Amino acid sequence: MTIEQEKRVVERMIRLYCRKYEKNQTLCSACKALLDYAHLRLSRCKYGDAKPTCRLCPIHCYRPDRRKQMQQVMRYAGPRMLMYYPKDALMHLWSELMNGRNRCSY
């Protein structure tokens, strides 16, 4: 997946989490801050478009507090992505599968 695709998936996960778990109509300030932070970190990723999924990445570039927030979002939204955004979810899973096979090249 490209960085732009990763940004779209992360944004959809955060929006899904905020809308369904937190019951907000629009992004709350905490979720907006997390989204901005995630986009910034993705923009600065040293792997560029060859970036593995976050779970397989050897570098954890999020601060511990933001990482904990993102883990909570991903635990909730990840499984639900198949229902709400099946194409993005399948592309993300495929990317993780392919990067998992090539993990030694990093």
Secondary structure, 3 states (H helix, E strand, C coil): CCHHHHHHHHHHHHHHHHHHHCCCCCCCHHHHHHHHHHHHHHHCCCCHHHCCCHHHCCCCCCCHHHHHHHHHHHHHHHHHHHHHCHHHHHHHHHHHHHHHHCHHHC
